[in-house]
Amino acid sequence: LVQLVESGGGSVQAGGSLRLSCAAFGYTYTTFCMGWFRQAPGKEREGVVAIYPGGGSPYYADSVKGRFTISQDNAKNTLYLQMNSLKPDDTAMYYCAAHTRTSHCGTWYPPSLTDFTYWGQGTQVTVSS
């Protein structure tokens, strides 16, 4: 059973930082494509970052480039999303997700909702001005 568990959300002021974690259970996460999505109230869920932990460069949405950084700890089967210079527009529920089509993952492949099979429960990020 594949499980993704997010943590690390919270409330910060604009300009602050948070680090989200996504722990993967039931499989070796370096064999899947991993992504972070977010959904603000009244808006569609959007892909923010995607990476193939087994190797390759990540994809970052333009809205987060230069501010968000993805990293990994293979020993812990965990992916991290470091979020710096946070803005009120970053306020959303953040979801970790995974799929097995690793040939379509990373820099040249914006994460699409329909590609991702496995989802975490989400963690809330609130940025106040």
C-alpha positions in Angstrom: 0.0 0.0 0.0 1.5 3.3 -1.1 1.1 6.1 1.4 2.3 9.7 1.3 2.3 11.7 4.5 2.9 15.4 4.4 3.9 17.6 7.4 5.4 21.0 8.1 2.7 23.3 7.2 1.8 26.3 9.3 1.2 30.0 9.5 3.9 32.6 8.7 4.2 36.2 7.8 5.1 37.3 4.3 8.8 36.9 3.7 9.0 34.0 6.1 10.0 30.4 5.4 8.5 26.9 5.9 9.8 23.4 5.0 7.3 20.8 4.0 8.0 17.1 4.3 6.6 14.2 2.3 7.3 10.8 3.8 6.7 7.8 1.4 5.6 4.4 2.7 5.0 1.1 1.0 7.5 1.7 -1.9 10.9 3.0 -2.6 10.2 6.6 -3.6 13.2 6.9 -5.8 11.4 4.7 -8.3 8.4 7.1 -8.7 8.0 10.6 -10.0 7.2 12.9 -7.0 5.4 16.2 -7.1 4.0 18.9 -4.9 0.7 20.5 -5.8 -1.3 23.3 -4.0 -4.8 24.4 -4.0 -6.1 27.7 -2.7 -9.7 28.3 -1.8 -11.9 28.6 -4.9 -9.0 27.8 -7.2 -7.9 24.7 -9.1 -5.1 22.5 -7.8 -1.9 23.4 -9.5 1.5 21.7 -9.9 4.3 23.5 -8.2 7.3 21.2 -8.3 8.1 17.7 -9.7 11.1 15.6 -9.5 12.3 12.1 -10.2 14.3 11.3 -7.0 16.2 8.6 -8.8 18.0 11.3 -10.8 17.4 14.4 -13.0 16.6 18.0 -12.5 13.3 19.2 -11.0 10.5 21.2 -12.6 9.5 24.4 -10.8 6.5 26.4 -11.7 7.3 30.0 -12.6 5.4 31.3 -9.6 7.9 29.6 -7.2 11.2 29.6 -9.1 14.0 31.0 -7.0 11.9 30.8 -3.8 11.1 27.1 -3.4 13.7 24.3 -3.4 13.1 20.6 -3.4 15.4 18.1 -1.8 15.4 14.5 -0.7 16.7 12.1 2.0 16.8 8.7 0.4 17.6 7.0 3.7 14.3 8.3 5.1 12.3 7.9 1.9 11.4 11.5 2.3 11.0 14.5 0.0 11.3 18.1 1.3 10.0 21.4 -0.1 11.9 24.4 1.3 9.8 27.5 0.8 11.4 30.9 1.3 10.3 34.5 0.7 6.7 33.3 1.1 3.9 35.5 -0.2 0.2 35.7 0.7 -0.5 34.2 -2.7 1.3 31.0 -1.6 -1.5 30.4 0.9 -3.0 27.0 0.0 -3.3 23.4 1.0 -0.2 21.7 -0.2 -0.3 18.1 -1.4 2.5 15.6 -2.1 1.8 13.2 -5.0 3.4 10.4 -6.9 3.2 8.4 -10.1 5.2 5.7 -11.8 5.7 7.2 -15.3 9.3 8.3 -14.4 10.1 8.9 -18.1 7.8 11.9 -17.9 9.1 13.7 -14.8 11.3 16.6 -14.1 12.4 19.8 -15.8 10.5 19.4 -19.1 7.3 18.0 -17.7 4.9 20.4 -15.8 3.1 18.2 -13.3 -0.4 17.4 -14.3 -3.2 16.3 -12.0 -4.1 13.5 -14.3 -0.6 12.0 -14.2 -0.4 11.5 -10.5 -1.9 8.4 -9.0 -1.0 8.6 -5.3 -1.8 11.6 -3.0 -1.2 12.6 0.5 -3.8 14.2 2.8 -2.3 17.7 2.4 -0.8 20.2 4.8 -2.1 23.8 5.1 0.2 26.8 4.5 -1.1 30.2 5.4 0.9 33.4 4.7 -0.3 36.6 6.2 0.7 40.1 4.9 
